[in-house]
Amino acid sequence: MKRLISLVFAGFIAATASAQSADVPAEDPLFLPADMADLSEFQWKKRPVLVFANSENDPAFVSQMEYLQDREDELRLRDVIVLTDTDPAARSPLRLRMRPRGFMLVLVDKEGGIELRKPFPWDVREITRSIDKMPLRQREIRERKANDSPLLE
């Protein structure tokens, strides 16, 4: 009988542990291929950073990806999603819209507007400074500060 009770408790504990781990949301991917027709699925949710190159072996593309991978936390904090396109022959809708010539970095705001285009790799520090100057990001910072400060009584 004691053995049966032990098995039942072990089953409950295992079920509870698996249920708790299932409740934790998986972290959104930071890097995706730029194979979508447009950026509307990210509007008001993410700040797309598009990285175009004529090959994934392009030294500028390799450098840019290293910069981005080294400081993923700062990009996630600012709701960034990195979209890559290294196949000009595929003529993806985003490539046709942005018209890159070789390597190009494009920063898009949450509203869907193009904030900047760069023909060379940019460090994450420079990217995040540009993001932090955007009006919507400024509002997000103010709201976070207001929510983090204790209420005065």
MILUM-202669 format. One record per residue (C-alpha): residue number from 1; residue in three letters; x, y, z. Coordinates in steps of 0.001 Angstrom, whole numbers, plus 524288, in hexadecimal, padded with zeros to 5 digits. Example, Ala and Ser with C-alpha at 12.3 -4.5 7.8 and 13.67 -1.06 7.14 Angstrom:
2
<site><resi>1</resi><resn>ala</resn><x>8300C</x><y>7EE6C</y><z>81E78</z></site>
<site><resi>2</resi><resn>ser</resn><x>83566</x><y>7FBDC</y><z>81BE4</z></site>
//
This chain:
153
<site><resi>1</resi><resn>met</resn><x>80000</x><y>80000</y><z>80000</z></site>
<site><resi>2</resi><resn>lys</resn><x>80B14</x><y>8095F</y><z>80361</z></site>
<site><resi>3</resi><resn>arg</resn><x>81127</x><y>8065F</y><z>7F63E</z></site>
<site><resi>4</resi><resn>leu</resn><x>80474</x><y>809C3</y><z>7EF35</z></site>
<site><resi>5</resi><resn>ile</resn><x>8033B</x><y>816B7</y><z>7F673</z></site>
<site><resi>6</resi><resn>ser</resn><x>8115D</x><y>819E9</y><z>7F30E</z></site>
<site><resi>7</resi><resn>leu</resn><x>80EAD</x><y>8172E</y><z>7E4B5</z></site>
<site><resi>8</resi><resn>val</resn><x>80280</x><y>81FAC</y><z>7E4D9</z></site>
<site><resi>9</resi><resn>phe</resn><x>809DC</x><y>82B1E</y><z>7EB18</z></site>
<site><resi>10</resi><resn>ala</resn><x>81518</x><y>82972</y><z>7E196</z></site>
<site><resi>11</resi><resn>gly</resn><x>80B5A</x><y>829EA</y><z>7D65D</z></site>
<site><resi>12</resi><resn>phe</resn><x>80526</x><y>8366D</y><z>7DB97</z></site>
<site><resi>13</resi><resn>ile</resn><x>8125B</x><y>83CE7</y><z>7DD5D</z></site>
<site><resi>14</resi><resn>ala</resn><x>816AF</x><y>83937</y><z>7CF97</z></site>
<site><resi>15</resi><resn>ala</resn><x>809CA</x><y>83E01</y><z>7C9D1</z></site>
<site><resi>16</resi><resn>thr</resn><x>80AD1</x><y>84ADD</y><z>7D130</z></site>
<site><resi>17</resi><resn>ala</resn><x>818DA</x><y>84CF6</y><z>7CCDC</z></site>
<site><resi>18</resi><resn>ser</resn><x>815A4</x><y>84A53</y><z>7BEA0</z></site>
<site><resi>19</resi><resn>ala</resn><x>809B0</x><y>8533E</y><z>7BF30</z></site>
<site><resi>20</resi><resn>gln</resn><x>811EE</x><y>85E4D</y><z>7C4D0</z></site>
<site><resi>21</resi><resn>ser</resn><x>81C36</x><y>85CDC</y><z>7BA48</z></site>
<site><resi>22</resi><resn>ala</resn><x>81198</x><y>85CE1</y><z>7AFDF</z></site>
<site><resi>23</resi><resn>asp</resn><x>80C72</x><y>869ED</y><z>7B523</z></site>
<site><resi>24</resi><resn>val</resn><x>8197A</x><y>870B5</y><z>7B2D2</z></site>
<site><resi>25</resi><resn>pro</resn><x>818D0</x><y>876B9</y><z>7A52C</z></site>
<site><resi>26</resi><resn>ala</resn><x>823B2</x><y>87362</y><z>79BCF</z></site>
<site><resi>27</resi><resn>glu</resn><x>82C49</x><y>87EE3</y><z>79874</z></site>
<site><resi>28</resi><resn>asp</resn><x>82925</x><y>884D1</y><z>78B3D</z></site>
<site><resi>29</resi><resn>pro</resn><x>8338E</x><y>8827E</y><z>780FE</z></site>
<site><resi>30</resi><resn>leu</resn><x>83C15</x><y>88E58</y><z>77EA3</z></site>
<site><resi>31</resi><resn>phe</resn><x>84103</x><y>88A74</y><z>77126</z></site>
<site><resi>32</resi><resn>leu</resn><x>837FD</x><y>886AA</y><z>765EE</z></site>
<site><resi>33</resi><resn>pro</resn><x>8393C</x><y>88606</y><z>75728</z></site>
<site><resi>34</resi><resn>ala</resn><x>83325</x><y>891A7</y><z>7501F</z></site>
<site><resi>35</resi><resn>asp</resn><x>82A0B</x><y>8893B</y><z>74814</z></site>
<site><resi>36</resi><resn>met</resn><x>81D31</x><y>88FFE</y><z>74B5A</z></site>
<site><resi>37</resi><resn>ala</resn><x>815B5</x><y>89883</y><z>741C8</z></site>
<site><resi>38</resi><resn>asp</resn><x>815EA</x><y>8A47A</y><z>74A97</z></site>
<site><resi>39</resi><resn>leu</resn><x>81899</x><y>8A88F</y><z>75890</z></site>
<site><resi>40</resi><resn>ser</resn><x>80A69</x><y>8AA37</y><z>75CCF</z></site>
<site><resi>41</resi><resn>glu</resn><x>80B0F</x><y>89EA1</y><z>76628</z></site>
<site><resi>42</resi><resn>phe</resn><x>81506</x><y>8A63C</y><z>76E47</z></site>
<site><resi>43</resi><resn>gln</resn><x>80DF9</x><y>8B356</y><z>76E3B</z></site>
<site><resi>44</resi><resn>trp</resn><x>80C48</x><y>8B8C2</y><z>77C16</z></site>
<site><resi>45</resi><resn>lys</resn><x>812F4</x><y>8AC7F</y><z>78192</z></site>
<site><resi>46</resi><resn>lys</resn><x>8210D</x><y>8AC27</y><z>77CD2</z></site>
<site><resi>47</resi><resn>arg</resn><x>82B7E</x><y>8B4DE</y><z>776F8</z></site>
<site><resi>48</resi><resn>pro</resn><x>830AC</x><y>8AD89</y><z>76B19</z></site>
<site><resi>49</resi><resn>val</resn><x>83F03</x><y>8AE82</y><z>767BB</z></site>
<site><resi>50</resi><resn>leu</resn><x>840E6</x><y>8A977</y><z>759EA</z></site>
<site><resi>51</resi><resn>val</resn><x>84E4B</x><y>8A4C8</y><z>755C0</z></site>
<site><resi>52</resi><resn>phe</resn><x>85031</x><y>8A2D6</y><z>7472C</z></site>
<site><resi>53</resi><resn>ala</resn><x>85C0E</x><y>89D52</y><z>7402D</z></site>
<site><resi>54</resi><resn>asn</resn><x>85EE4</x><y>8969C</y><z>7334A</z></site>
<site><resi>55</resi><resn>ser</resn><x>8648E</x><y>88ADD</y><z>73A88</z></site>
<site><resi>56</resi><resn>glu</resn><x>86505</x><y>885E8</y><z>7486D</z></site>
<site><resi>57</resi><resn>asn</resn><x>873E1</x><y>885DA</y><z>746B0</z></site>
<site><resi>58</resi><resn>asp</resn><x>87449</x><y>89499</y><z>7444E</z></site>
<site><resi>59</resi><resn>pro</resn><x>87E03</x><y>899EC</y><z>74E6B</z></site>
<site><resi>60</resi><resn>ala</resn><x>874ED</x><y>8A53F</y><z>751B5</z></site>
<site><resi>61</resi><resn>phe</resn><x>8699D</x><y>89BC9</y><z>7540A</z></site>
<site><resi>62</resi><resn>val</resn><x>87220</x><y>892F9</y><z>75C8B</z></site>
<site><resi>63</resi><resn>ser</resn><x>876A9</x><y>89EB2</y><z>76497</z></site>
<site><resi>64</resi><resn>gln</resn><x>868E1</x><y>8A3E6</y><z>76628</z></site>
<site><resi>65</resi><resn>met</resn><x>863AB</x><y>896CF</y><z>76ABE</z></site>
<site><resi>66</resi><resn>glu</resn><x>86EC2</x><y>8958A</y><z>77495</z></site>
<site><resi>67</resi><resn>tyr</resn><x>86BB3</x><y>8A315</y><z>779EC</z></site>
<site><resi>68</resi><resn>leu</resn><x>85D4F</x><y>89F94</y><z>77B54</z></site>
<site><resi>69</resi><resn>gln</resn><x>85FA1</x><y>89242</y><z>78177</z></site>
<site><resi>70</resi><resn>asp</resn><x>86931</x><y>897B4</y><z>78B67</z></site>
<site><resi>71</resi><resn>arg</resn><x>85EF6</x><y>8A0C9</y><z>7916E</z></site>
<site><resi>72</resi><resn>glu</resn><x>851FF</x><y>899D4</y><z>78FBA</z></site>
<site><resi>73</resi><resn>asp</resn><x>84CEB</x><y>89E06</y><z>79D0F</z></site>
<site><resi>74</resi><resn>glu</resn><x>84D77</x><y>8AC71</y><z>7998C</z></site>
<site><resi>75</resi><resn>leu</resn><x>8460D</x><y>8A9C5</y><z>78CF5</z></site>
<site><resi>76</resi><resn>arg</resn><x>83B9B</x><y>8A1B8</y><z>793DF</z></site>
<site><resi>77</resi><resn>leu</resn><x>839EB</x><y>8AC92</y><z>79DF6</z></site>
<site><resi>78</resi><resn>arg</resn><x>83641</x><y>8B5AF</y><z>792BF</z></site>
<site><resi>79</resi><resn>asp</resn><x>82D0C</x><y>8ABF6</y><z>78BFB</z></site>
<site><resi>80</resi><resn>val</resn><x>83614</x><y>8A9F4</y><z>7805D</z></site>
<site><resi>81</resi><resn>ile</resn><x>83481</x><y>89EFA</y><z>77680</z></site>
<site><resi>82</resi><resn>val</resn><x>83FB1</x><y>89CA8</y><z>76CF6</z></site>
<site><resi>83</resi><resn>leu</resn><x>83BC2</x><y>89887</y><z>75F40</z></site>
<site><resi>84</resi><resn>thr</resn><x>84634</x><y>893CE</y><z>755DB</z></site>
<site><resi>85</resi><resn>asp</resn><x>8465D</x><y>8923A</y><z>7471C</z></site>
<site><resi>86</resi><resn>thr</resn><x>852AE</x><y>88D50</y><z>74068</z></site>
<site><resi>87</resi><resn>asp</resn><x>84CC1</x><y>88872</y><z>733AD</z></site>
<site><resi>88</resi><resn>pro</resn><x>84ACE</x><y>89323</y><z>72978</z></site>
<site><resi>89</resi><resn>ala</resn><x>84688</x><y>88913</y><z>71F63</z></site>
<site><resi>90</resi><resn>ala</resn><x>83A66</x><y>885C9</y><z>72775</z></site>
<site><resi>91</resi><resn>arg</resn><x>83576</x><y>893BE</y><z>7259C</z></site>
<site><resi>92</resi><resn>ser</resn><x>82DEA</x><y>893D0</y><z>73257</z></site>
<site><resi>93</resi><resn>pro</resn><x>82359</x><y>89E3D</y><z>733E4</z></site>
<site><resi>94</resi><resn>leu</resn><x>82B2B</x><y>8A519</y><z>73E83</z></site>
<site><resi>95</resi><resn>arg</resn><x>8375B</x><y>8A541</y><z>73608</z></site>
<site><resi>96</resi><resn>leu</resn><x>82F91</x><y>8AAE8</y><z>72ABB</z></site>
<site><resi>97</resi><resn>arg</resn><x>829CA</x><y>8B557</y><z>7339F</z></site>
<site><resi>98</resi><resn>met</resn><x>83695</x><y>8B930</y><z>73A42</z></site>
<site><resi>99</resi><resn>arg</resn><x>83F24</x><y>8B80F</y><z>72DFE</z></site>
<site><resi>100</resi><resn>pro</resn><x>84C22</x><y>8B503</y><z>734A3</z></site>
<site><resi>101</resi><resn>arg</resn><x>858AD</x><y>8B5AD</y><z>72CC4</z></site>
<site><resi>102</resi><resn>gly</resn><x>8617A</x><y>8AB9A</y><z>732FF</z></site>
<site><resi>103</resi><resn>phe</resn><x>861B5</x><y>8ACBC</y><z>741BF</z></site>
<site><resi>104</resi><resn>met</resn><x>85774</x><y>8B532</y><z>74847</z></site>
<site><resi>105</resi><resn>leu</resn><x>8524E</x><y>8B6D8</y><z>75614</z></site>
<site><resi>106</resi><resn>val</resn><x>8448E</x><y>8BC69</y><z>757A8</z></site>
<site><resi>107</resi><resn>leu</resn><x>83E5B</x><y>8C068</y><z>76495</z></site>
<site><resi>108</resi><resn>val</resn><x>82F79</x><y>8C0EA</y><z>7647D</z></site>
<site><resi>109</resi><resn>asp</resn><x>8278A</x><y>8C6BB</y><z>76F9E</z></site>
<site><resi>110</resi><resn>lys</resn><x>81B91</x><y>8C075</y><z>775E2</z></site>
<site><resi>111</resi><resn>glu</resn><x>812AC</x><y>8C8F1</y><z>76D7E</z></site>
<site><resi>112</resi><resn>gly</resn><x>818A3</x><y>8C2E5</y><z>76143</z></site>
<site><resi>113</resi><resn>gly</resn><x>8209D</x><y>8CE8D</y><z>75CBB</z></site>
<site><resi>114</resi><resn>ile</resn><x>82EBA</x><y>8CD8B</y><z>75882</z></site>
<site><resi>115</resi><resn>glu</resn><x>83736</x><y>8D47F</y><z>7628F</z></site>
<site><resi>116</resi><resn>leu</resn><x>8447B</x><y>8D283</y><z>75C51</z></site>
<site><resi>117</resi><resn>arg</resn><x>84C03</x><y>8CB4D</y><z>751BF</z></site>
<site><resi>118</resi><resn>lys</resn><x>85A7F</x><y>8C869</y><z>752BA</z></site>
<site><resi>119</resi><resn>pro</resn><x>86357</x><y>8C2AB</y><z>74817</z></site>
<site><resi>120</resi><resn>phe</resn><x>86CE8</x><y>8BD7F</y><z>75246</z></site>
<site><resi>121</resi><resn>pro</resn><x>86BFA</x><y>8B5D8</y><z>75F20</z></site>
<site><resi>122</resi><resn>trp</resn><x>86796</x><y>8BD1A</y><z>76B2A</z></site>
<site><resi>123</resi><resn>asp</resn><x>86ACB</x><y>8B9B6</y><z>77934</z></site>
<site><resi>124</resi><resn>val</resn><x>85F58</x><y>8B65C</y><z>7822E</z></site>
<site><resi>125</resi><resn>arg</resn><x>862B7</x><y>8C226</y><z>78A79</z></site>
<site><resi>126</resi><resn>glu</resn><x>8604B</x><y>8CB18</y><z>77EC2</z></site>
<site><resi>127</resi><resn>ile</resn><x>853C0</x><y>8C3EB</y><z>77B42</z></site>
<site><resi>128</resi><resn>thr</resn><x>84E63</x><y>8C4AE</y><z>7891F</z></site>
<site><resi>129</resi><resn>arg</resn><x>851B6</x><y>8D327</y><z>78A12</z></site>
<site><resi>130</resi><resn>ser</resn><x>849CB</x><y>8D587</y><z>77DBB</z></site>
<site><resi>131</resi><resn>ile</resn><x>83E89</x><y>8CD8F</y><z>7833A</z></site>
<site><resi>132</resi><resn>asp</resn><x>83F09</x><y>8D49D</y><z>7904D</z></site>
<site><resi>133</resi><resn>lys</resn><x>83D49</x><y>8E1B4</y><z>7894C</z></site>
<site><resi>134</resi><resn>met</resn><x>8307F</x><y>8DD5D</y><z>782F1</z></site>
<site><resi>135</resi><resn>pro</resn><x>82439</x><y>8E3AD</y><z>788C1</z></site>
<site><resi>136</resi><resn>leu</resn><x>81D5C</x><y>8D6B8</y><z>78B3C</z></site>
<site><resi>137</resi><resn>arg</resn><x>8295F</x><y>8D14E</y><z>79228</z></site>
<site><resi>138</resi><resn>gln</resn><x>82A2B</x><y>8DDAA</y><z>79A66</z></site>
<site><resi>139</resi><resn>arg</resn><x>81C10</x><y>8DB5F</y><z>79E87</z></site>
<site><resi>140</resi><resn>glu</resn><x>81F17</x><y>8CD1A</y><z>7A1C2</z></site>
<site><resi>141</resi><resn>ile</resn><x>82A5A</x><y>8D184</y><z>7AA6B</z></site>
<site><resi>142</resi><resn>arg</resn><x>821C6</x><y>8DB80</y><z>7B17E</z></site>
<site><resi>143</resi><resn>glu</resn><x>816FF</x><y>8D16B</y><z>7B39E</z></site>
<site><resi>144</resi><resn>arg</resn><x>820A8</x><y>8C76C</y><z>7B8D9</z></site>
<site><resi>145</resi><resn>lys</resn><x>8262F</x><y>8D16A</y><z>7C264</z></site>
<site><resi>146</resi><resn>ala</resn><x>8186F</x><y>8D51B</y><z>7C6CF</z></site>
<site><resi>147</resi><resn>asn</resn><x>814DE</x><y>8C6D5</y><z>7C8F9</z></site>
<site><resi>148</resi><resn>asp</resn><x>82174</x><y>8C3D0</y><z>7D04A</z></site>
<site><resi>149</resi><resn>ser</resn><x>820C1</x><y>8CF46</y><z>7D9C5</z></site>
<site><resi>150</resi><resn>pro</resn><x>8191F</x><y>8CD1A</y><z>7E660</z></site>
<site><resi>151</resi><resn>leu</resn><x>80CBE</x><y>8D4F1</y><z>7E83C</z></site>
<site><resi>152</resi><resn>leu</resn><x>80E2C</x><y>8E098</y><z>7F10B</z></site>
<site><resi>153</resi><resn>glu</resn><x>80492</x><y>8E0CE</y><z>7FC4B</z></site>
//
